[in-house]
Amino acid sequence: MANVAVVGAQWGDEGKGKVVDWLSERADVVVRFQGGHNAGHTLVIDGVTYKLSLLPSGIVRPGKLSVLGGGVVVDPWALVEEIEEISARGVTITPDNLVIADNAPLILPVHSEIDVLRESSNVSTRIGTTKRGIGPAYEDKVGRRAVRLIDLADEDVLAARIDTLLEHHNALRRGFGRNEVDRDELIAGCRAIAPKVLPYADCVWRRLDDARRHGKRILFEGAQGVMLDVDHGTYPFVTSSHTVAGQAAAGSGMGPGAVDYVLAITKAYTTRVGEGPFPTELLDEVGQRLGERGHEFGTVTGRQRRCGWFDAAMVRQSLTTCGATGIVLTKLDVLDGFEELKICTGYKSGGDEIDFFPAGMGAQAAVTPVYETLPGWTESTEGARSWGDLPAAAVKYVKRVEELTGVPVALLSTSPEREDMIHMHDPFEG
């Protein structure tokens, strides 16, 4: 049986929650390997809606082990709040079904505070972050001054780590004209939260290695999307972690051979939240119609998403960088009723036509999309569960997506409902 990594192929919000939920029912272990509580997944199970930010999607299903790997940054207060909220809905969460890597870096109040200061500043570039401290926490991780989960278990180590952290953060705060952090208050807060989160701490790489050796199915759950990857995305308008499938190994503590199948999720059109380039964005009634039909609002922030036509050139690029094996094409039903549809096949840049999205900020902002027009369809595709349920124009659209991206569609989603999918290939079968 294959182990599957699920990643977003655009700028996030591709509908990973539904797909991960469907896969998690058949997995034994579900692993988050990057990001923090800035990534929202909405699950609907037996009519009950669960909105998860940090917890893996497997947590709502009995008998599954949910794991937060060392590649995740963990806000312990947000974690406890989410555990309490999900537990109140009847879900049992204990160290038996939730483990967190003991080496996971923590998001502390100083991180969200500096995040807000930067995003509110007129000097620095506004990235459009969720202001939850994810970026600053990753900065401290690579700067080797992070407080990690295991540090909460040793008061002397904790105090020393806090001192190292504040040497950096207090300098930043002074630069913004803000008071220095109250060291004793921060240490006291960490000590108070420690008993609530330390029971979940474990040596995750060993737990996962043991699961693999015993033939358990492992599902690696990605957050955000490939075009938000800190290396491969639309830098600097990106997240602060690696969102590509290769991070599933590094962020969980397993070797790259542990990932057998990479399933990339992409909408049948394109959306983006926050700042940054968006070549196919539609600032007209068509874009508004896509947003209204697709209910395009962020799970975590509630921010309205920008909408545009499907960008096959960009998706082809993201599928290449994450090594995608198959695609899940979501929200096909949102395109119902359009007279014609457009797909971006490349870009015009300085008089030349290119088939990839350039790395430079100036070049990214300057490109214009090259479109191919396809006929739309008037029939409804909502709830379709077989190819025979789709109008011919919809089938043609899906096939053209496959041709332009170079990766086959393994699953096709036709509504928010969990079972409304057309299955071409089972990722767990490799």
C-alpha positions as CSV (number, residue, x, y, z in Angstrom):
1,M,0.0,0.0,0.0
2,A,1.2,3.5,-0.9
3,N,1.8,6.4,1.5
4,V,0.2,9.5,0.0
5,A,1.2,13.2,0.3
6,V,-1.5,15.7,-0.4
7,V,-0.4,19.3,-1.4
8,G,-2.1,22.3,-3.0
9,A,-1.1,23.1,-6.5
10,Q,-2.1,26.8,-6.5
11,W,-2.1,29.4,-3.7
12,G,-3.9,27.3,-1.2
13,D,-7.7,27.0,-0.6
14,E,-8.0,24.4,-3.3
15,G,-10.4,22.2,-1.4
16,K,-7.8,20.0,0.3
17,G,-10.1,19.5,3.4
18,K,-12.7,17.4,1.6
19,V,-10.0,15.3,-0.2
20,V,-7.9,14.8,2.9
21,D,-11.0,13.8,4.9
22,W,-11.9,11.2,2.2
23,L,-8.4,9.8,2.3
24,S,-8.0,10.0,6.1
25,E,-10.9,7.6,6.6
26,R,-8.7,5.0,4.9
27,A,-5.4,6.0,6.4
28,D,-4.0,4.8,9.7
29,V,-1.8,7.8,10.3
30,V,-2.4,11.5,9.3
31,V,0.6,13.8,9.4
32,R,0.9,17.6,9.2
33,F,4.4,18.4,8.1
34,Q,4.6,22.2,7.7
35,G,2.8,25.5,8.4
36,G,1.0,26.5,11.5
37,H,-2.5,27.5,12.6
38,N,-2.8,29.8,9.5
39,A,-4.0,27.0,7.3
40,G,-7.7,26.2,7.5
41,H,-9.4,22.9,6.5
42,T,-13.1,22.5,6.6
43,L,-14.5,19.0,7.1
44,V,-18.2,18.0,7.0
45,I,-18.8,14.6,8.6
46,D,-22.3,13.2,9.1
47,G,-23.7,16.8,8.9
48,V,-21.3,18.2,11.4
49,T,-18.8,20.8,10.3
50,Y,-15.3,20.9,11.7
51,K,-13.0,23.8,11.0
52,L,-9.4,22.8,11.7
53,S,-6.4,25.1,11.7
54,L,-3.6,23.1,13.3
55,L,-4.9,19.7,14.1
56,P,-4.5,17.1,11.3
57,S,-7.8,16.1,9.6
58,G,-7.5,12.5,10.9
59,I,-8.3,13.8,14.4
60,V,-12.0,13.7,13.9
61,R,-12.0,10.0,13.0
62,P,-11.7,7.3,15.7
63,G,-8.8,4.9,15.5
64,K,-6.4,7.2,13.6
65,L,-3.1,8.5,14.8
66,S,-2.7,12.3,14.1
67,V,0.8,13.7,14.1
68,L,2.2,17.2,14.0
69,G,5.8,16.9,12.7
70,G,8.8,19.0,13.5
71,G,8.3,21.0,10.3
72,V,5.2,22.6,11.9
73,V,5.3,25.7,14.1
74,V,3.0,25.3,17.0
75,D,1.2,28.0,19.0
76,P,0.5,26.1,22.2
77,W,-2.4,28.4,23.2
78,A,-4.1,28.1,19.9
79,L,-3.5,24.3,20.0
80,V,-5.2,24.0,23.4
81,E,-8.1,26.2,22.3
82,E,-8.6,24.1,19.1
83,I,-8.4,20.8,21.1
84,E,-11.1,22.2,23.5
85,E,-13.3,23.3,20.6
86,I,-13.1,20.1,18.7
87,S,-13.5,18.0,22.0
88,A,-16.7,20.0,22.7
89,R,-18.1,18.5,19.5
90,G,-17.7,15.0,20.8
91,V,-14.3,14.2,19.4
92,T,-11.9,12.4,21.9
93,I,-8.4,13.9,21.8
94,T,-5.7,12.3,23.9
95,P,-2.0,11.5,23.6
96,D,-3.2,8.1,22.3
97,N,-4.4,9.7,19.0
98,L,-2.5,13.0,18.8
99,V,1.3,13.3,19.0
100,I,3.4,16.4,18.5
101,A,7.1,16.3,17.6
102,D,9.1,17.2,20.6
103,N,11.4,19.3,18.4
104,A,8.6,21.4,17.0
105,P,9.3,25.2,17.3
106,L,6.7,27.2,19.3
107,I,4.9,30.3,18.2
108,L,4.9,32.7,21.2
109,P,3.0,36.0,21.7
110,V,6.1,37.9,20.6
111,H,5.8,36.3,17.2
112,S,2.3,37.4,16.5
113,E,3.1,40.9,17.9
114,I,6.0,41.4,15.5
115,D,3.9,40.0,12.7
116,V,1.2,42.6,13.3
117,L,3.8,45.4,13.6
118,R,5.4,44.5,10.2
119,E,2.1,44.1,8.4
120,S,0.9,47.4,9.8
121,S,4.1,49.3,8.9
122,N,4.3,51.7,6.0
123,V,8.0,50.8,5.6
124,S,8.2,47.1,5.0
125,T,6.5,45.2,2.2
126,R,3.0,43.9,3.2
127,I,2.8,40.2,2.5
128,G,-0.8,39.7,3.5
129,T,-0.1,37.3,6.3
130,T,-2.7,36.1,8.7
131,K,-0.7,38.0,11.5
132,R,-0.5,34.8,13.6
133,G,3.2,34.8,14.0
134,I,4.0,32.0,11.7
135,G,6.7,33.8,9.7
136,P,8.6,35.2,12.7
137,A,8.5,31.8,14.3
138,Y,10.1,30.2,11.3
139,E,12.7,33.0,11.3
140,D,13.6,32.2,14.8
141,K,13.8,28.5,13.9
142,V,16.4,29.0,11.2
143,G,18.1,31.7,13.3
144,R,18.6,29.0,16.0
145,R,16.9,31.0,18.7
146,A,13.5,29.2,18.8
147,V,11.8,27.8,21.8
148,R,10.8,24.2,21.1
149,L,8.1,22.1,22.6
150,I,10.6,20.0,24.5
151,D,12.1,23.1,26.1
152,L,8.9,23.5,28.1
153,A,9.9,20.4,30.1
154,D,13.1,22.0,31.6
155,E,12.6,25.4,33.4
156,D,16.3,26.3,33.3
157,V,16.5,25.5,29.5
158,L,13.3,27.4,28.9
159,A,14.6,30.5,30.7
160,A,17.9,30.4,28.7
161,R,16.0,30.0,25.4
162,I,13.7,32.9,26.2
163,D,16.7,35.1,27.0
164,T,18.2,34.2,23.6
165,L,14.9,34.9,21.8
166,L,14.4,38.2,23.5
167,E,17.8,39.5,22.7
168,H,16.7,39.5,19.1
169,H,13.0,40.5,19.5
170,N,13.6,43.4,21.9
171,A,15.9,44.9,19.4
172,L,13.2,44.7,16.8
173,R,10.6,46.1,19.1
174,R,12.8,49.1,19.9
175,G,13.1,49.7,16.2
176,F,9.3,49.9,16.0
177,G,9.2,52.2,19.0
178,R,7.6,49.5,21.2
179,N,8.3,48.5,24.8
180,E,10.5,45.5,25.4
181,V,8.9,42.2,26.3
182,D,8.2,41.4,29.9
183,R,10.5,38.4,30.3
184,D,9.0,37.1,33.5
185,E,5.5,37.3,32.2
186,L,6.5,35.4,29.0
187,I,8.2,32.7,31.0
188,A,5.2,32.4,33.4
189,G,2.9,32.0,30.4
190,C,5.0,29.2,29.0
191,R,5.2,27.4,32.3
192,A,1.4,27.7,32.6
193,I,0.7,26.2,29.2
194,A,3.4,23.5,29.5
195,P,1.3,20.9,31.4
196,K,-1.5,21.1,28.8
197,V,0.7,20.4,25.7
198,L,3.7,18.4,27.0
199,P,1.6,15.1,27.3
200,Y,1.4,15.2,23.5
201,A,5.1,15.5,22.9
202,D,6.8,12.5,21.4
203,C,9.7,11.3,19.2
204,V,7.7,11.5,16.0
205,W,10.2,10.2,13.6
206,R,10.4,6.9,15.6
207,R,6.6,6.6,15.8
208,L,6.3,7.1,12.0
209,D,9.1,4.7,11.3
210,D,7.4,2.1,13.4
211,A,4.1,2.7,11.7
212,R,5.7,2.3,8.3
213,R,7.5,-0.9,9.2
214,H,4.2,-2.4,10.4
215,G,2.6,-1.6,7.0
216,K,0.4,1.3,8.2
217,R,-1.0,3.7,5.6
218,I,0.4,7.1,6.2
219,L,-1.3,10.3,4.8
220,F,0.9,13.4,4.7
221,E,-1.4,16.5,4.9
222,G,0.0,19.7,3.3
223,A,-1.2,23.2,4.0
224,Q,-1.3,26.3,1.7
225,G,-0.2,25.6,-1.8
226,V,3.0,25.2,-3.9
227,M,2.9,28.7,-5.2
228,L,3.2,29.9,-1.6
229,D,6.4,27.8,-1.1
230,V,9.2,30.0,0.3
231,D,11.5,28.8,-2.4
232,H,9.3,28.0,-5.4
233,G,6.4,30.4,-4.9
234,T,5.7,34.0,-5.8
235,Y,8.4,35.4,-3.5
236,P,8.2,37.5,-1.3
237,F,4.4,37.0,-1.3
238,V,4.7,33.5,0.1
239,T,4.4,31.6,3.4
240,S,7.5,30.9,5.5
241,S,7.7,27.2,5.0
242,H,8.1,24.6,2.2
243,T,4.8,23.6,0.9
244,V,6.1,21.2,-1.8
245,A,5.7,17.5,-1.4
246,G,9.4,17.1,-0.6
247,Q,8.7,18.7,2.7
248,A,6.5,15.8,3.7
249,A,9.7,13.8,4.4
250,A,11.8,16.5,6.0
251,G,8.9,17.9,8.0
252,S,7.9,14.6,9.5
253,G,11.4,13.0,10.0
254,M,11.0,10.3,7.4
255,G,13.2,9.7,4.3
256,P,12.0,10.7,0.8
257,G,11.2,7.1,0.0
258,A,8.4,7.2,2.5
259,V,6.2,9.2,0.0
260,D,4.9,6.9,-2.7
261,Y,2.2,9.0,-4.3
262,V,1.9,12.8,-4.5
263,L,-1.7,14.0,-5.0
264,A,-1.9,17.7,-6.0
265,I,-5.2,19.5,-5.4
266,T,-6.2,22.3,-7.9
267,K,-9.4,24.2,-8.5
268,A,-11.0,24.2,-11.9
269,Y,-10.3,28.0,-11.8
270,T,-7.8,30.0,-9.7
271,T,-8.1,31.9,-6.4
272,R,-5.7,33.8,-4.2
273,V,-5.9,35.4,-0.7
274,G,-3.7,38.4,0.2
275,E,-1.1,40.3,-1.7
276,G,1.0,39.2,-4.7
277,P,0.9,38.6,-8.4
278,F,-2.1,36.9,-10.0
279,P,-1.9,36.9,-13.9
280,T,-5.4,35.5,-14.5
281,E,-7.2,37.6,-11.9
282,L,-10.6,38.8,-13.1
283,L,-11.7,42.2,-11.7
284,D,-15.0,42.1,-13.5
285,E,-18.4,40.4,-13.1
286,V,-16.9,37.1,-14.2
287,G,-14.5,37.1,-11.3
288,Q,-17.3,38.2,-8.9
289,R,-19.5,35.4,-10.2
290,L,-16.8,32.8,-9.6
291,G,-16.3,34.1,-6.1
292,E,-20.0,34.0,-5.3
293,R,-20.7,30.6,-6.8
294,G,-17.5,29.2,-5.2
295,H,-18.2,30.8,-1.8
296,E,-14.6,32.1,-1.8
297,F,-13.9,33.2,1.7
298,G,-10.9,32.0,3.8
299,T,-11.6,29.4,6.4
300,V,-9.2,31.0,9.0
301,T,-9.4,34.7,8.1
302,G,-12.8,35.1,6.4
303,R,-11.1,37.2,3.8
304,Q,-12.6,37.3,0.4
305,R,-10.5,35.5,-2.2
306,R,-9.4,37.0,-5.5
307,C,-10.7,34.9,-8.4
308,G,-9.6,34.2,-12.0
309,W,-9.4,31.7,-14.9
310,F,-7.5,28.4,-14.5
311,D,-3.7,29.0,-15.0
312,A,-2.4,25.8,-16.6
313,A,1.1,27.2,-17.0
314,M,1.4,27.9,-13.3
315,V,-0.1,24.7,-12.2
316,R,2.2,22.7,-14.6
317,Q,5.1,24.5,-12.9
318,S,3.9,23.7,-9.4
319,L,3.2,20.0,-10.3
320,T,6.7,19.7,-11.6
321,T,8.3,21.2,-8.4
322,C,6.3,19.0,-6.2
323,G,6.6,15.8,-8.3
324,A,2.9,15.2,-8.6
325,T,1.7,11.8,-9.5
326,G,-2.0,12.7,-9.9
327,I,-4.4,15.7,-9.7
328,V,-7.6,16.2,-7.8
329,L,-9.6,18.8,-9.8
330,T,-12.1,20.5,-7.5
331,K,-15.1,22.8,-7.8
332,L,-15.8,21.9,-11.4
333,D,-19.5,22.7,-10.7
334,V,-18.6,26.4,-10.1
335,L,-18.1,26.6,-13.9
336,D,-21.6,25.5,-14.7
337,G,-23.5,28.0,-16.8
338,F,-20.6,29.9,-18.3
339,E,-21.0,30.4,-22.1
340,E,-17.2,30.1,-22.6
341,L,-14.2,29.3,-20.4
342,K,-10.6,30.4,-20.6
343,I,-7.4,28.6,-19.7
344,C,-4.1,30.3,-19.4
345,T,-1.5,28.4,-21.4
346,G,1.5,30.7,-21.0
347,Y,2.4,34.4,-20.7
348,K,3.6,37.3,-22.7
349,S,6.7,38.9,-21.2
350,G,8.4,41.9,-22.8
351,G,7.2,40.9,-26.2
352,D,8.2,37.3,-25.8
353,E,5.9,34.3,-25.1
354,I,7.0,32.1,-22.2
355,D,5.5,28.9,-20.8
356,F,6.6,29.3,-17.2
357,F,6.1,31.8,-14.4
358,P,9.3,33.9,-13.9
359,A,11.0,34.3,-10.5
360,G,11.6,38.0,-10.5
361,M,9.1,40.3,-8.8
362,G,9.1,42.8,-11.7
363,A,8.8,40.0,-14.3
364,Q,5.9,38.4,-12.3
365,A,4.0,41.7,-12.1
366,A,4.5,42.4,-15.8
367,V,3.4,39.2,-17.4
368,T,0.1,39.0,-19.2
369,P,-1.8,35.7,-19.7
370,V,-2.1,33.9,-23.1
371,Y,-5.6,32.4,-23.2
372,E,-7.2,29.4,-24.9
373,T,-10.9,29.6,-25.1
374,L,-13.1,26.5,-24.6
375,P,-16.9,26.1,-24.8
376,G,-18.8,26.2,-21.6
377,W,-21.9,24.1,-20.6
378,T,-25.4,24.9,-19.4
379,E,-26.0,21.5,-17.7
380,S,-25.3,21.0,-14.0
381,T,-22.3,19.0,-13.0
382,E,-23.0,19.4,-9.3
383,G,-23.0,16.0,-7.5
384,A,-21.8,14.1,-10.5
385,R,-20.1,10.8,-9.6
386,S,-19.3,9.3,-13.0
387,W,-18.1,10.5,-16.4
388,G,-21.5,9.7,-17.8
389,D,-23.0,12.4,-15.5
390,L,-20.9,15.1,-17.1
391,P,-21.8,17.1,-20.2
392,A,-19.4,16.6,-23.1
393,A,-18.0,20.2,-22.8
394,A,-17.1,19.5,-19.1
395,V,-15.3,16.3,-20.1
396,K,-13.4,18.2,-22.8
397,Y,-12.4,20.8,-20.2
398,V,-11.0,18.2,-17.8
399,K,-9.1,16.4,-20.5
400,R,-7.6,19.7,-21.6
401,V,-6.4,20.4,-18.1
402,E,-4.7,17.0,-18.1
403,E,-3.0,17.7,-21.5
404,L,-1.8,21.2,-20.5
405,T,-0.5,20.2,-17.1
406,G,1.0,16.8,-18.1
407,V,-0.5,15.0,-15.0
408,P,-3.6,12.8,-15.0
409,V,-6.7,13.7,-13.0
410,A,-7.1,11.0,-10.4
411,L,-10.1,12.4,-8.7
412,L,-12.7,15.0,-9.8
413,S,-14.7,16.9,-7.2
414,T,-18.2,18.1,-8.2
415,S,-19.5,19.6,-4.9
416,P,-18.5,20.3,-1.3
417,E,-20.1,17.0,-0.3
418,R,-17.6,14.3,0.6
419,E,-19.0,11.6,-1.7
420,D,-19.5,13.8,-4.8
421,M,-16.3,12.7,-6.6
422,I,-15.5,10.9,-9.8
423,H,-12.8,8.3,-9.1
424,M,-10.2,7.5,-11.8
425,H,-7.4,6.2,-9.6
426,D,-6.9,5.2,-5.9
427,P,-3.8,7.0,-4.6
428,F,-3.3,4.5,-1.8
429,E,-2.9,1.8,-4.5
430,G,0.2,3.6,-5.8
